[in-house]
């Protein structure tokens, strides 16, 4: 078989693989941010490491659940704290 045919077949396979991966692979994401104090004060949600949390962001092109990997809770003057920072990640 001529080398030209082999190179063309390799190029077609590479393009097909890249197209498949772009359409079917999810991006690895790590996010961190401050939680809304008003929401936490009103609804008192229970958040723990390992818990899956739904994340929707048009800006980041994300609409899925991501695991909580870190929780930072601020303690303030003997009051019930509602200030949290969460780190979400789908990889270690």
Secondary structure, 3 states (H helix, E strand, C coil): CCHHHHHHHHHHHHHHHHHHHHHHCCCCCEEEEECCHHHHHHHCCCCCCCCEEEEEECCCCEEEEEEEEEEEECCECCECCCCEEEEEECCC
